């Protein structure tokens, strides 16, 4: 099994770099430059290519080889980073990202989304059903390691290194990984894709996908399971920034520290799944802790933003708030690993020629749920205020706890 997990770990690691760059680095830099929470949240529109993975997922299923798809998409990531290295992050006096930089970040997401489809297809072909727990643990942990390297880690290094050097290093990394993917023995030994007629396939695609047992319930779950967590998680670090925490300190706690906790949670999820815990049973238990953690975070917010709090009290509250970030990321990592295992189990119930497209459907909807609330969270906070906004997220977080009671037995 180690021969399967090592190439998956390397590829998922570099796939997490664009996400960390845009979720951990850019929002803090934009907020530090005075952008409103609404404008910072709307920058998540750059993730749009991830919502259209179903457009090219059937092509990955039926045309070319996974080796070619992975190599070309990874090399394209390197090209986008090389071009970003040649452009300044902002013109003098400009409040937001230049259009050329935003366009290249959009292309970066496009290449990463294509790579994601090919990589998930590779995982489903390599992993046996009994290997899904460890395999998804490697997927989530490696992806988050890439995210923390490009997010919190780079946020702490931004003053010493320039924008150009940052993207030159990323470009060199992607091109090295593309070369390694091309010569990797595990990719050279993969079976060729099963070619089929695209017109007929496209005509009945949705019907075939939704007919897979457990799909309708899983679609509803992945759309809603992280609404509250994602909304609170995208806002809370920015509110801490407003409370006086420095970008370097926030990068350390919300980037490195929180993701280390998330990786620990993901690893614990993999261990529990490997010990034959059922994903649905594990999710029911963990979501109760998530709900309690978000309630504590919401309660902390009230005194934290109060301007009249004594200095000693504010220091204690800030420390508790930073620790709450780590706790929520730990629980979120456990939930993510378990959910992705459940998604891959559902996709393996589909015919082999549909598995990549089926998993892309679930992964796209999982991202859509997180992206919608992440994009609108800033606007909600600006219009409702942070207190009422977090109370709303707390109520929304109760939805998956109730929804798990409706899970079909075939997914147990």
C-alpha positions as CSV (number, residue, x, y, z in Angstrom):
1,X,0.0,0.0,0.0
2,X,2.9,2.4,0.6
3,X,3.8,2.3,-3.1
4,X,0.3,3.7,-3.8
5,X,0.2,6.3,-1.0
6,X,3.6,7.9,-1.7
7,X,2.8,9.3,-5.2
8,X,-0.7,10.3,-4.1
9,X,0.8,12.2,-1.2
10,X,3.3,14.2,-3.4
11,X,0.6,15.1,-5.9
12,X,-2.0,16.1,-3.3
13,X,0.7,18.2,-1.5
14,X,1.4,20.4,-4.5
15,X,-2.4,20.6,-5.3
16,X,-2.9,22.2,-1.9
17,X,-0.5,25.1,-2.7
18,X,-3.0,27.3,-4.7
19,X,-5.7,26.9,-2.1
20,X,-3.4,27.9,0.7
21,X,-2.2,30.9,-1.3
22,X,-5.7,32.2,-1.8
23,X,-7.3,31.2,1.4
24,X,-4.5,31.9,3.9
25,X,-2.3,34.5,2.3
26,X,-4.4,36.8,0.1
27,X,-7.3,37.5,2.4
28,X,-5.1,38.6,5.2
29,X,-3.0,40.8,2.9
30,X,-6.1,42.4,1.4
31,X,-7.7,43.0,4.7
32,X,-4.5,44.5,6.0
33,X,-4.6,46.9,3.1
34,X,-8.1,48.1,4.2
35,X,-10.5,46.2,2.0
36,X,-13.9,45.6,3.5
37,X,-15.0,42.1,4.6
38,X,-17.4,42.0,1.6
39,X,-14.6,42.7,-0.9
40,X,-12.2,40.2,0.7
41,X,-15.0,37.5,0.6
42,X,-15.8,38.2,-3.1
43,X,-12.2,37.4,-4.0
44,X,-13.2,33.8,-3.6
45,X,-14.9,34.1,-7.0
46,X,-11.4,33.1,-8.3
47,X,-12.2,29.6,-7.2
48,X,-14.9,29.4,-9.9
49,X,-13.1,26.9,-12.2
50,X,-13.5,24.3,-9.4
51,X,-17.3,24.5,-9.9
52,X,-17.0,23.3,-13.5
53,X,-15.0,20.1,-13.0
54,X,-17.9,18.2,-14.5
55,X,-17.2,19.8,-17.9
56,X,-13.8,18.0,-18.2
57,X,-14.3,15.1,-15.9
58,X,-15.9,12.9,-18.6
59,X,-12.9,13.7,-20.8
60,X,-10.5,12.5,-18.1
61,X,-12.7,9.4,-17.8
62,X,-12.5,8.6,-21.5
63,X,-9.6,10.4,-23.3
64,X,-5.9,10.3,-22.9
65,X,-4.0,8.8,-19.9
66,X,-3.9,9.9,-16.3
67,X,-0.2,10.3,-16.6
68,X,-0.6,12.8,-19.4
69,X,-3.4,14.7,-17.6
70,X,-1.5,14.9,-14.4
71,X,1.8,16.0,-16.1
72,X,0.2,18.7,-18.3
73,X,-2.0,20.2,-15.6
74,X,0.9,20.3,-13.1
75,X,3.2,21.9,-15.7
76,X,0.4,24.5,-16.4
77,X,0.4,25.4,-12.7
78,X,4.1,26.1,-13.0
79,X,3.5,28.3,-16.0
80,X,0.8,30.3,-14.3
81,X,3.1,30.8,-11.3
82,X,6.0,31.8,-13.6
83,X,3.8,34.5,-15.1
84,X,2.6,35.7,-11.7
85,X,6.3,36.1,-10.7
86,X,6.7,38.7,-13.5
87,X,3.8,40.9,-12.4
88,X,3.5,43.2,-9.4
89,X,0.8,42.2,-6.9
90,X,-0.7,45.7,-7.0
91,X,-0.2,49.1,-8.6
92,X,0.5,52.1,-6.4
93,X,-2.7,53.3,-4.7
94,X,-4.7,50.4,-6.0
95,X,-7.2,48.9,-3.4
96,X,-7.6,45.4,-4.9
97,X,-5.8,42.9,-7.1
98,X,-4.9,44.0,-10.7
99,X,-7.0,42.4,-13.4
100,X,-4.0,40.6,-14.9
101,X,-3.1,39.1,-11.5
102,X,-6.7,38.1,-10.9
103,X,-6.8,36.5,-14.4
104,X,-3.7,34.5,-13.8
105,X,-5.0,33.3,-10.4
106,X,-8.1,32.2,-12.2
107,X,-6.0,30.2,-14.7
108,X,-4.1,28.8,-11.7
109,X,-7.4,27.5,-10.3
110,X,-8.4,26.1,-13.7
111,X,-5.2,24.0,-13.9
112,X,-5.5,22.9,-10.3
113,X,-9.1,21.8,-10.9
114,X,-8.1,19.7,-13.9
115,X,-5.3,18.2,-11.9
116,X,-7.8,17.4,-9.1
117,X,-10.1,15.4,-11.4
118,X,-7.2,13.3,-12.7
119,X,-5.7,12.8,-9.2
120,X,-9.0,11.7,-7.7
121,X,-9.4,9.2,-10.6
122,X,-5.9,7.9,-9.9
123,X,-6.8,7.5,-6.2
124,X,-10.0,5.5,-7.1
125,X,-8.1,3.2,-9.5
126,X,-5.2,2.6,-7.0
127,X,-7.1,2.2,-3.7
128,X,-9.0,-0.9,-2.7
129,X,-12.2,-0.5,-0.6
130,X,-10.2,-1.5,2.5
131,X,-7.6,1.2,1.7
132,X,-10.0,4.2,1.5
133,X,-9.5,5.3,5.1
134,X,-5.7,5.5,4.9
135,X,-5.9,6.8,1.3
136,X,-8.2,9.6,2.2
137,X,-6.1,10.5,5.2
138,X,-3.1,10.8,3.0
139,X,-5.2,12.9,0.6
140,X,-6.4,15.4,3.2
141,X,-3.2,15.6,5.2
142,X,-1.0,16.1,2.1
143,X,-3.4,18.7,0.7
144,X,-3.5,20.6,3.9
145,X,0.3,20.5,4.2
146,X,0.5,22.1,0.8
147,X,-2.1,24.7,1.9
148,X,-0.2,25.6,5.1
149,X,3.1,25.9,3.2
150,X,1.5,28.3,0.8
151,X,-0.8,30.0,3.3
152,X,0.4,30.5,6.9
153,X,4.0,29.6,6.2
154,X,4.3,32.1,3.4
155,X,2.4,34.8,5.3
156,X,5.1,34.6,7.9
157,X,7.8,34.9,5.2
158,X,6.2,37.6,3.0
159,X,8.2,40.5,4.5
160,X,11.6,38.8,4.0
161,X,10.9,37.5,0.5
162,X,9.4,39.3,-2.5
163,X,6.3,38.4,-4.5
164,X,8.5,37.5,-7.5
165,X,10.7,35.1,-5.6
166,X,7.6,33.5,-4.0
167,X,6.1,32.6,-7.3
168,X,9.4,31.6,-8.8
169,X,9.8,29.0,-6.0
170,X,6.2,27.8,-6.7
171,X,6.8,27.5,-10.4
172,X,10.0,25.5,-9.9
173,X,8.2,23.2,-7.5
174,X,5.4,22.5,-10.0
175,X,7.7,21.8,-12.9
176,X,9.8,19.4,-10.8
177,X,6.6,17.5,-9.8
178,X,5.4,17.4,-13.4
179,X,8.7,15.8,-14.5
180,X,8.5,13.3,-11.6
181,X,4.9,12.5,-12.4
182,X,5.8,11.7,-16.0
183,X,8.5,9.2,-15.0
184,X,6.8,7.7,-12.0
185,X,6.5,3.9,-12.4
186,X,3.1,3.8,-10.7
187,X,1.6,6.1,-13.4
188,X,3.3,4.3,-16.2
189,X,1.6,1.0,-15.2
190,X,-1.9,2.3,-15.1
191,X,-4.4,0.7,-17.5
192,X,-5.6,2.8,-20.5
193,X,-8.9,4.6,-20.2
194,X,-12.1,3.0,-21.4
195,X,-13.2,5.0,-24.5
196,X,-16.9,5.6,-25.0
197,X,-19.1,7.6,-27.3
198,X,-19.3,11.1,-25.8
199,X,-22.7,12.2,-27.3
200,X,-24.7,9.3,-25.7
201,X,-22.6,9.5,-22.6
202,X,-23.4,13.2,-22.2
203,X,-27.1,12.7,-23.0
204,X,-27.7,10.3,-20.1
205,X,-24.9,11.5,-17.8
206,X,-27.0,13.1,-15.1
207,X,-29.5,10.3,-15.0
208,X,-26.7,7.7,-14.7
209,X,-24.9,9.7,-11.9
210,X,-28.0,10.3,-9.8
211,X,-29.0,6.6,-10.2
212,X,-25.9,5.5,-8.3
213,X,-27.1,4.2,-4.8
214,X,-26.8,6.8,-2.1
215,X,-26.0,9.7,-4.4
216,X,-29.0,11.9,-3.7
217,X,-28.4,11.8,0.1
218,X,-24.7,12.3,-0.3
219,X,-25.3,15.4,-2.6
220,X,-27.5,17.0,0.1
221,X,-24.9,16.2,2.8
222,X,-21.8,17.6,1.1
223,X,-23.7,20.8,0.2
224,X,-24.5,21.5,3.8
225,X,-22.1,19.8,6.1
226,X,-19.6,22.7,6.4
227,X,-21.9,25.7,6.0
228,X,-21.6,27.0,9.5
229,X,-17.9,26.0,10.0
230,X,-16.8,27.5,6.7
231,X,-18.6,30.8,7.4
232,X,-17.2,31.2,10.9
233,X,-13.8,29.9,9.8
234,X,-13.4,32.5,7.0
235,X,-14.5,35.4,9.2
236,X,-13.0,34.7,12.6
237,X,-9.3,35.3,11.6
238,X,-10.3,38.6,10.0
239,X,-12.1,39.7,13.1
240,X,-9.0,38.8,15.1
241,X,-7.0,41.0,12.8
242,X,-9.4,43.9,13.5
243,X,-8.9,43.3,17.2
244,X,-5.2,44.1,16.9
245,X,-3.5,40.7,16.2
246,X,-0.6,41.1,13.8
247,X,-0.5,39.4,10.4
248,X,2.6,37.4,11.3
249,X,1.0,36.2,14.6
250,X,-2.3,35.4,12.8
251,X,-0.3,33.6,10.1
252,X,1.4,31.5,12.7
253,X,-1.8,30.5,14.5
254,X,-4.4,30.4,11.7
255,X,-1.9,29.1,9.2
256,X,0.7,26.9,10.7
257,X,-0.9,26.1,14.1
258,X,-4.4,25.6,12.9
259,X,-3.4,23.4,10.0
260,X,-1.2,21.3,12.1
261,X,-4.2,20.7,14.3
262,X,-6.3,20.0,11.2
263,X,-3.7,17.5,10.0
264,X,-3.8,15.9,13.5
265,X,-7.6,15.6,13.2
266,X,-7.4,14.1,9.8
267,X,-4.8,11.6,10.9
268,X,-7.0,10.6,13.9
269,X,-9.9,10.1,11.4
270,X,-7.8,7.8,9.3
271,X,-6.8,5.8,12.4
272,X,-10.4,5.4,13.5
273,X,-11.6,4.5,10.0
274,X,-8.7,1.9,9.7
275,X,-10.0,0.4,13.0
276,X,-13.3,-0.2,11.2
277,X,-15.3,2.7,12.5
278,X,-18.2,3.3,10.2
279,X,-18.0,6.8,8.6
280,X,-21.6,7.7,9.4
281,X,-21.3,6.7,13.1
282,X,-18.0,8.7,13.4
283,X,-19.6,11.8,11.8
284,X,-22.6,11.7,14.2
285,X,-20.2,11.8,17.1
286,X,-17.8,14.5,15.8
287,X,-20.5,16.9,14.7
288,X,-21.7,17.2,18.2
289,X,-18.3,18.4,19.3
290,X,-18.1,20.8,16.3
291,X,-21.4,22.4,17.3
292,X,-20.1,22.8,20.9
293,X,-16.8,24.3,19.7
294,X,-18.6,26.8,17.4
295,X,-20.9,27.8,20.3
296,X,-17.8,28.6,22.5
297,X,-16.2,30.6,19.6
298,X,-19.4,32.6,19.2
299,X,-19.5,33.3,23.0
300,X,-15.9,34.5,22.9
301,X,-16.7,36.9,20.1
302,X,-19.0,39.1,22.3
303,X,-16.4,40.3,24.8
304,X,-13.6,40.1,22.3
305,X,-14.9,42.9,20.1
306,X,-15.9,45.1,23.1
307,X,-13.6,48.1,23.1
308,X,-13.9,48.7,26.9
309,X,-12.5,45.3,28.0
310,X,-9.4,45.7,30.3
311,X,-6.0,44.9,28.8
312,X,-5.5,41.7,30.9
313,X,-9.0,40.4,30.0
314,X,-8.4,41.1,26.3
315,X,-5.1,39.2,26.4
316,X,-6.8,36.2,27.9
317,X,-9.7,36.4,25.4
318,X,-7.3,36.7,22.5
319,X,-5.4,33.6,23.7
320,X,-8.7,31.7,24.0
321,X,-9.8,32.8,20.6
322,X,-6.5,31.6,19.0
323,X,-6.9,28.2,20.8
324,X,-10.5,28.0,19.6
325,X,-9.2,28.3,16.0
326,X,-7.0,25.3,16.5
327,X,-9.8,23.3,18.1
328,X,-12.2,24.0,15.3
329,X,-9.5,23.1,12.7
330,X,-8.8,19.8,14.5
331,X,-12.5,18.8,14.5
332,X,-12.8,20.1,10.9
333,X,-9.9,17.9,9.8
334,X,-11.5,14.8,11.3
335,X,-14.9,15.6,9.6
336,X,-13.2,16.2,6.2
337,X,-11.3,12.9,6.1
338,X,-14.4,11.0,7.2
339,X,-16.6,12.8,4.6
340,X,-14.2,12.3,1.8
341,X,-14.0,8.6,2.6
342,X,-17.8,8.5,2.5
343,X,-17.8,10.3,-0.9
344,X,-15.3,7.9,-2.4
345,X,-17.2,4.9,-1.0
346,X,-20.4,6.2,-2.7
347,X,-18.5,6.8,-6.0
348,X,-17.1,3.3,-6.0
349,X,-20.7,2.1,-6.2
350,X,-20.8,3.6,-9.7
351,X,-19.8,1.8,-12.9
352,X,-16.0,2.1,-13.4
353,X,-16.4,4.3,-16.5
354,X,-18.4,6.8,-14.4
355,X,-16.4,6.8,-11.2
356,X,-14.3,9.9,-11.9
357,X,-17.2,11.9,-13.1
358,X,-19.3,10.8,-10.1
359,X,-16.6,11.8,-7.6
360,X,-16.1,15.1,-9.4
361,X,-19.8,15.8,-9.0
362,X,-19.7,15.2,-5.2
363,X,-16.4,17.1,-4.9
364,X,-17.8,20.1,-6.9
365,X,-20.9,20.3,-4.8
366,X,-18.8,20.0,-1.6
367,X,-16.8,23.0,-2.8
368,X,-19.9,24.9,-3.9
369,X,-21.4,24.7,-0.4
370,X,-18.2,26.0,1.2
371,X,-17.6,28.6,-1.5
372,X,-21.1,30.1,-1.3
373,X,-21.0,30.7,2.4
374,X,-17.3,31.7,2.3
375,X,-18.0,34.4,-0.3
376,X,-21.1,35.7,1.4
377,X,-19.8,35.6,5.0
378,X,-18.2,39.0,4.7
379,X,-21.3,40.6,3.3
380,X,-23.4,39.0,6.1
381,X,-21.0,40.3,8.8
382,X,-21.0,43.8,7.2
383,X,-24.8,43.9,7.1
384,X,-25.9,42.0,10.2
385,X,-22.9,42.6,12.4
386,X,-20.5,39.8,13.6
387,X,-22.5,38.7,16.6
388,X,-25.8,38.0,14.7
389,X,-23.8,36.6,11.8
390,X,-22.1,34.0,14.1
391,X,-25.4,33.1,15.8
392,X,-26.7,32.3,12.3
393,X,-23.7,30.1,11.5
394,X,-24.3,28.3,14.8
395,X,-27.9,27.5,13.8
396,X,-26.8,26.4,10.4
397,X,-24.2,24.0,11.9
398,X,-27.0,22.0,13.5
399,X,-28.3,21.0,10.0
400,X,-25.8,18.1,9.3
401,X,-26.4,16.6,12.8
402,X,-30.1,16.2,11.9
403,X,-29.5,15.2,8.3
404,X,-27.2,12.3,9.3
405,X,-30.3,10.5,10.7
406,X,-31.7,10.2,7.2
407,X,-28.6,8.4,5.7
408,X,-29.3,5.3,3.6
409,X,-28.2,2.0,4.9
410,X,-26.1,1.3,1.7
411,X,-23.6,3.9,2.9
412,X,-23.2,2.4,6.4
